[in-house]
Amino acid sequence: MNLKMTELFLNELQHEAVGTRKALERVPEGHYDWRPHPKSMPFGYLASLVATMPVWIEHMIKLDELDFAPVGNNDNKPPELRTAAELVKALDENVERARAALAGTTDEHLMTTWKLKAGGYLVSEDPRYLAIRNGVMNHLAHHRGQLTVYLRLNEALVPALYGPSADERGF
């Protein structure tokens, strides 16, 4: 059986969305500005980032490049989502946009080049499929892992993601 990259990414997106949703459902209100260390991201910013990262797939498919920190006005910052309900709603919307973009593209397009910039400077230039794999899927798992630490440090229940957690044995 030959699976297309688009099918593999669609399956992985679906799988990752389930665990991400569980983590976002447990984000406690009133902790938006909390951070475990002065160098750490604020809790709310991190949760909003996790909720909105799937839409990056759409950007990587539909745009040839993205400057995530442009000089001047930056429309690429995640919105301030302050409740678990807002976070889950944003996740669902962004996963759907990512799904639609993946369903509407081809493996051939995923082999073409995509550029990530910051302040006009080139950060990376890779085939779109690598940008999606490394810049979204792996990056999402990383930040969702950070989010589970924030949950633990704020006495919120940590969901089972790739196996049981101390708070949740089953799936």
Backbone as CSV, one residue per row, in Angstrom:
resi,resn,N_x,N_y,N_z,CA_x,CA_y,CA_z,C_x,C_y,C_z
1,MET,0.847,-1.170,0.000,0.000,0.000,0.000,0.894,1.235,0.000
2,ASN,0.600,2.156,-0.877,1.343,3.408,-0.941,0.491,4.539,-0.396
3,LEU,0.875,5.046,0.754,0.188,6.200,1.309,0.854,7.459,0.801
4,LYS,0.058,8.454,0.546,0.574,9.750,0.159,1.002,10.501,1.411
5,MET,1.933,11.428,1.249,2.351,12.263,2.387,1.163,13.017,2.957
6,THR,0.283,13.501,2.069,-0.877,14.246,2.554,-1.727,13.371,3.474
7,GLU,-1.891,12.094,3.134,-2.668,11.174,3.979,-1.964,10.922,5.304
8,LEU,-0.659,10.756,5.252,0.098,10.560,6.499,-0.045,11.774,7.417
9,PHE,0.103,12.968,6.861,-0.029,14.179,7.671,-1.452,14.350,8.200
10,LEU,-2.454,14.016,7.378,-3.836,14.106,7.851,-4.074,13.162,9.029
11,ASN,-3.560,11.946,8.938,-3.703,10.991,10.035,-2.976,11.466,11.286
12,GLU,-1.774,11.966,11.114,-1.017,12.435,12.269,-1.670,13.658,12.900
13,LEU,-2.148,14.568,12.077,-2.834,15.752,12.594,-4.040,15.347,13.435
14,GLN,-4.828,14.398,12.930,-5.994,13.913,13.667,-5.588,13.328,15.015
15,HIS,-4.542,12.504,15.010,-4.065,11.878,16.244,-3.551,12.926,17.240
16,GLU,-2.738,13.844,16.784,-2.158,14.858,17.670,-3.214,15.822,18.202
17,ALA,-4.248,16.069,17.426,-5.312,16.983,17.857,-6.034,16.451,19.094
18,VAL,-6.173,15.137,19.201,-6.873,14.539,20.346,-6.126,14.849,21.643
19,GLY,-4.829,14.589,21.679,-4.041,14.867,22.885,-3.912,16.352,23.174
20,THR,-3.790,17.129,22.125,-3.677,18.575,22.298,-4.953,19.133,22.897
21,ARG,-6.075,18.643,22.415,-7.379,19.078,22.947,-7.479,18.748,24.439
22,LYS,-7.068,17.536,24.816,-7.115,17.136,26.236,-6.281,18.079,27.101
23,ALA,-5.108,18.441,26.618,-4.244,19.342,27.398,-4.869,20.724,27.508
24,LEU,-5.412,21.241,26.421,-5.997,22.586,26.434,-7.264,22.653,27.284
25,GLU,-8.022,21.564,27.337,-9.234,21.532,28.171,-8.901,21.718,29.644
26,ARG,-7.675,21.441,30.036,-7.284,21.482,31.446,-6.547,22.748,31.852
27,VAL,-6.395,23.686,30.926,-5.701,24.939,31.254,-6.582,25.735,32.208
28,PRO,-6.070,26.020,33.408,-6.877,26.750,34.391,-6.969,28.244,34.055
29,GLU,-8.121,28.808,34.333,-8.301,30.246,34.112,-7.569,31.027,35.188
30,GLY,-7.240,32.270,34.860,-6.605,33.146,35.826,-5.100,32.977,35.932
31,HIS,-4.506,32.195,35.033,-3.061,31.958,35.067,-2.376,32.444,33.794
32,TYR,-3.027,33.328,33.055,-2.513,33.736,31.747,-1.076,34.255,31.817
33,ASP,-0.757,35.045,32.810,0.573,35.655,32.901,1.566,34.848,33.728
34,TRP,1.111,33.735,34.325,2.007,32.923,35.161,3.102,32.297,34.310
35,ARG,4.297,32.238,34.871,5.417,31.556,34.218,6.279,30.907,35.287
36,PRO,6.863,29.730,34.984,7.651,29.027,35.992,9.021,29.656,36.241
37,HIS,9.463,30.503,35.336,10.786,31.120,35.429,10.741,32.407,34.608
38,PRO,11.505,33.420,34.982,11.468,34.672,34.213,11.786,34.503,32.720
39,LYS,12.563,33.496,32.359,12.895,33.274,30.948,11.838,32.450,30.217
40,SER,10.872,31.915,30.936,9.835,31.059,30.343,8.712,31.889,29.736
41,MET,8.007,31.291,28.781,6.813,31.917,28.208,5.720,31.981,29.267
42,PRO,4.892,33.007,29.225,3.713,33.011,30.098,2.773,31.852,29.721
43,PHE,2.092,31.320,30.698,1.182,30.185,30.539,0.170,30.437,29.415
44,GLY,-0.482,31.590,29.448,-1.510,31.894,28.455,-0.968,31.969,27.042
45,TYR,0.200,32.581,26.904,0.815,32.669,25.581,1.140,31.272,25.056
46,LEU,1.707,30.432,25.927,2.054,29.066,25.538,0.803,28.282,25.132
47,ALA,-0.255,28.380,25.918,-1.492,27.665,25.595,-2.081,28.168,24.279
48,SER,-2.057,29.477,24.057,-2.559,30.041,22.797,-1.714,29.585,21.619
49,LEU,-0.416,29.521,21.822,0.485,29.040,20.775,0.138,27.592,20.402
50,VAL,-0.021,26.751,21.392,-0.358,25.344,21.147,-1.693,25.236,20.398
51,ALA,-2.665,26.056,20.769,-3.984,26.010,20.135,-3.957,26.470,18.688
52,THR,-3.010,27.329,18.346,-3.006,27.905,17.000,-1.953,27.310,16.063
53,MET,-1.020,26.535,16.583,0.047,25.991,15.739,-0.437,25.169,14.544
54,PRO,-1.510,24.399,14.633,-1.922,23.626,13.455,-2.181,24.467,12.204
55,VAL,-2.578,25.721,12.367,-2.848,26.552,11.184,-1.563,26.860,10.420
56,TRP,-0.422,26.660,11.050,0.840,26.866,10.337,0.928,25.942,9.131
57,ILE,0.276,24.789,9.190,0.265,23.871,8.047,-0.368,24.568,6.846
58,GLU,-1.461,25.272,7.085,-2.112,26.019,6.007,-1.144,27.042,5.415
59,HIS,-0.434,27.760,6.279,0.530,28.758,5.794,1.622,28.097,4.958
60,MET,2.093,26.956,5.413,3.182,26.268,4.714,2.743,25.706,3.369
61,ILE,1.471,25.484,3.218,0.949,24.988,1.946,0.572,26.136,1.012
62,LYS,-0.057,27.165,1.569,-0.597,28.231,0.714,0.360,29.392,0.457
63,LEU,1.325,29.603,1.338,2.279,30.705,1.165,3.646,30.145,0.793
64,ASP,4.431,30.921,0.079,5.784,30.479,-0.256,6.774,30.800,0.850
65,GLU,6.402,31.754,1.709,7.253,32.100,2.850,6.413,32.794,3.905
66,LEU,6.959,32.826,5.110,6.296,33.502,6.216,7.364,34.147,7.083
67,ASP,7.143,35.408,7.419,8.013,36.122,8.355,7.249,36.185,9.673
68,PHE,7.679,35.376,10.655,6.932,35.301,11.911,7.234,36.457,12.856
69,ALA,8.215,37.271,12.531,8.535,38.446,13.353,8.878,39.613,12.442
70,PRO,7.927,40.030,11.614,8.232,41.089,10.661,8.506,42.419,11.362
71,VAL,9.276,43.247,10.701,9.522,44.594,11.202,8.200,45.351,11.092
72,GLY,7.839,46.066,12.148,6.570,46.792,12.138,5.461,45.969,12.744
73,ASN,4.282,46.035,12.147,3.104,45.330,12.661,3.236,43.828,12.464
74,ASN,3.017,43.073,13.536,3.115,41.617,13.462,1.736,41.006,13.662
75,ASP,1.157,40.543,12.569,-0.161,39.898,12.621,-0.058,38.409,12.902
76,ASN,1.158,37.908,13.120,1.372,36.477,13.291,1.393,36.020,14.744
77,LYS,1.223,36.930,15.691,1.194,36.531,17.098,-0.091,35.764,17.384
78,PRO,-0.004,34.765,18.266,-1.251,34.073,18.620,-2.188,35.014,19.379
79,PRO,-3.483,34.841,19.208,-4.434,35.677,19.944,-4.384,35.362,21.446
80,GLU,-4.866,36.295,22.247,-4.931,36.059,23.698,-6.192,35.274,24.012
81,LEU,-6.039,33.980,24.121,-7.150,33.090,24.456,-7.064,32.825,25.951
82,ARG,-8.095,33.198,26.706,-7.982,33.196,28.156,-8.769,32.105,28.861
83,THR,-9.559,31.336,28.127,-10.308,30.257,28.772,-10.051,28.953,28.024
84,ALA,-10.274,27.858,28.712,-10.120,26.552,28.069,-11.077,26.431,26.886
85,ALA,-12.267,26.964,27.021,-13.239,26.900,25.924,-12.730,27.661,24.701
86,GLU,-12.131,28.832,24.899,-11.571,29.597,23.781,-10.399,28.849,23.147
87,LEU,-9.574,28.228,23.974,-8.425,27.479,23.474,-8.872,26.291,22.621
88,VAL,-9.842,25.536,23.111,-10.331,24.358,22.384,-11.012,24.777,21.078
89,LYS,-11.788,25.844,21.130,-12.450,26.343,19.913,-11.404,26.743,18.875
90,ALA,-10.368,27.457,19.308,-9.304,27.861,18.380,-8.589,26.642,17.811
91,LEU,-8.297,25.665,18.657,-7.653,24.443,18.179,-8.504,23.775,17.109
92,ASP,-9.790,23.586,17.396,-10.681,22.927,16.436,-10.707,23.674,15.101
93,GLU,-10.792,25.000,15.151,-10.813,25.807,13.921,-9.494,25.684,13.159
94,ASN,-8.386,25.717,13.875,-7.077,25.660,13.228,-6.770,24.272,12.680
95,VAL,-7.208,23.238,13.363,-7.044,21.876,12.843,-7.866,21.717,11.568
96,GLU,-9.063,22.270,11.555,-9.901,22.165,10.356,-9.263,22.902,9.178
97,ARG,-8.706,24.065,9.417,-8.011,24.800,8.341,-6.807,24.008,7.833
98,ALA,-6.074,23.388,8.752,-4.926,22.566,8.353,-5.391,21.366,7.537
99,ARG,-6.462,20.727,7.992,-7.021,19.570,7.270,-7.421,19.954,5.846
100,ALA,-8.105,21.070,5.733,-8.565,21.522,4.419,-7.376,21.808,3.503
101,ALA,-6.348,22.434,4.037,-5.160,22.734,3.225,-4.480,21.449,2.777
102,LEU,-4.338,20.490,3.688,-3.720,19.214,3.329,-4.560,18.457,2.302
103,ALA,-5.869,18.467,2.479,-6.751,17.767,1.547,-6.728,18.413,0.166
104,GLY,-6.404,19.707,0.122,-6.409,20.424,-1.145,-5.052,20.537,-1.823
105,THR,-4.056,19.854,-1.312,-2.729,19.938,-1.921,-2.291,18.573,-2.423
106,THR,-1.103,18.546,-2.984,-0.562,17.302,-3.523,0.805,17.032,-2.906
107,ASP,1.229,15.800,-3.016,2.574,15.448,-2.564,3.628,16.206,-3.367
108,GLU,3.349,16.440,-4.629,4.291,17.183,-5.463,4.490,18.597,-4.922
109,HIS,3.389,19.227,-4.505,3.494,20.576,-3.928,4.265,20.532,-2.612
110,LEU,4.071,19.482,-1.820,4.783,19.367,-0.549,6.288,19.199,-0.746
111,MET,6.710,18.874,-1.932,8.142,18.742,-2.230,8.772,20.086,-2.605
112,THR,7.956,21.114,-2.838,8.490,22.421,-3.227,8.978,23.185,-2.004
113,THR,9.770,24.203,-2.234,10.449,24.950,-1.176,9.527,25.926,-0.459
114,TRP,9.722,25.998,0.848,9.043,26.967,1.700,10.093,27.644,2.572
115,LYS,9.916,28.953,2.804,10.902,29.729,3.575,10.273,30.297,4.846
116,LEU,11.022,30.213,5.923,10.656,30.842,7.188,11.630,31.970,7.431
117,LYS,11.082,33.146,7.748,11.905,34.318,8.003,11.554,34.909,9.357
118,ALA,12.488,35.695,9.871,12.278,36.455,11.106,12.916,37.817,10.902
119,GLY,12.105,38.857,10.966,12.624,40.205,10.766,13.262,40.394,9.406
120,GLY,12.767,39.666,8.405,13.297,39.757,7.059,14.467,38.830,6.773
121,TYR,15.004,38.193,7.804,16.154,37.297,7.634,15.686,35.855,7.484
122,LEU,16.342,35.134,6.603,16.016,33.740,6.359,16.422,32.875,7.554
123,VAL,15.458,32.153,8.119,15.704,31.228,9.227,15.890,29.820,8.687
124,SER,15.004,29.426,7.771,15.112,28.103,7.167,14.483,28.119,5.786
125,GLU,14.939,27.201,4.977,14.417,27.013,3.624,14.437,25.516,3.362
126,ASP,13.254,24.915,3.352,13.130,23.468,3.250,11.957,23.106,2.356
127,PRO,11.906,21.857,1.917,10.679,21.398,1.262,9.514,21.513,2.260
128,ARG,8.356,21.797,1.752,7.187,22.008,2.618,6.935,20.822,3.547
129,TYR,7.131,19.608,3.053,6.866,18.450,3.910,7.792,18.440,5.123
130,LEU,9.043,18.891,4.979,9.938,18.980,6.140,9.535,20.124,7.062
131,ALA,9.093,21.213,6.472,8.620,22.342,7.286,7.423,21.908,8.135
132,ILE,6.513,21.149,7.544,5.350,20.652,8.284,5.791,19.668,9.363
133,ARG,6.648,18.732,9.015,7.119,17.712,9.972,7.838,18.375,11.142
134,ASN,8.855,19.195,10.847,9.684,19.776,11.907,9.071,21.020,12.526
135,GLY,8.518,21.885,11.685,8.026,23.176,12.163,6.655,23.147,12.793
136,VAL,5.889,22.087,12.497,4.555,21.994,13.108,4.450,20.749,13.986
137,MET,4.559,19.577,13.406,4.297,18.355,14.170,5.272,18.186,15.341
138,ASN,6.566,18.257,15.073,7.544,18.108,16.158,7.499,19.291,17.112
139,HIS,7.341,20.475,16.559,7.298,21.693,17.360,6.062,21.698,18.266
140,LEU,4.936,21.226,17.737,3.711,21.128,18.534,3.896,20.160,19.696
141,ALA,4.490,19.016,19.438,4.729,18.046,20.517,5.628,18.660,21.598
142,HIS,6.625,19.412,21.174,7.532,20.079,22.123,6.764,21.057,23.018
143,HIS,5.995,21.958,22.406,5.286,22.965,23.205,4.137,22.357,24.013
144,ARG,3.517,21.313,23.498,2.481,20.633,24.283,3.114,19.976,25.508
145,GLY,4.332,19.454,25.357,5.066,18.911,26.506,5.332,19.992,27.544
146,GLN,5.749,21.164,27.088,5.929,22.285,28.018,4.610,22.592,28.730
147,LEU,3.534,22.580,27.967,2.222,22.893,28.532,1.842,21.904,29.631
148,THR,2.173,20.629,29.454,1.840,19.662,30.509,2.642,19.934,31.781
149,VAL,3.855,20.429,31.644,4.632,20.809,32.834,3.959,21.993,33.523
150,TYR,3.526,22.965,32.758,2.820,24.113,33.332,1.546,23.646,34.049
151,LEU,0.830,22.698,33.436,-0.371,22.162,34.081,-0.018,21.564,35.437
152,ARG,1.018,20.723,35.468,1.433,20.070,36.718,1.797,21.115,37.778
153,LEU,2.570,22.124,37.387,3.020,23.135,38.342,1.886,24.016,38.852
154,ASN,0.738,23.970,38.171,-0.428,24.735,38.598,-1.534,23.841,39.140
155,GLU,-1.146,22.599,39.537,-2.073,21.657,40.168,-3.234,21.244,39.277
156,ALA,-3.078,21.396,37.951,-4.103,20.913,37.023,-3.765,19.468,36.658
157,LEU,-4.773,18.714,36.275,-4.559,17.317,35.895,-3.820,17.245,34.559
158,VAL,-2.853,16.357,34.478,-2.074,16.166,33.249,-2.669,14.988,32.490
159,PRO,-3.048,15.209,31.226,-3.679,14.124,30.464,-2.673,13.080,30.000
160,ALA,-3.172,11.900,29.761,-2.389,10.856,29.096,-2.279,11.269,27.630
161,LEU,-1.059,11.277,27.102,-0.867,11.658,25.708,-0.356,10.486,24.880
162,TYR,0.844,10.047,25.160,1.415,8.901,24.430,1.467,7.658,25.301
163,GLY,0.935,7.774,26.465,0.889,6.701,27.442,0.249,7.279,28.689
164,PRO,0.093,6.495,29.723,-0.562,6.984,30.945,0.210,8.137,31.574
165,SER,-0.538,8.967,32.294,0.077,10.004,33.115,-0.237,9.665,34.565
166,ALA,0.358,10.376,35.490,0.080,10.134,36.914,-1.378,10.436,37.256
167,ASP,-2.034,11.237,36.421,-3.422,11.629,36.680,-4.442,10.860,35.847
168,GLU,-3.985,10.229,34.798,-4.907,9.574,33.883,-4.274,8.289,33.371
169,ARG,-4.818,7.180,33.780,-4.234,5.882,33.408,-4.738,5.412,32.052
170,GLY,-5.962,5.714,31.729,-6.534,5.220,30.484,-6.525,6.265,29.396
171,PHE,-6.943,5.866,28.249,-7.022,6.776,27.115,-8.460,7.003,26.768
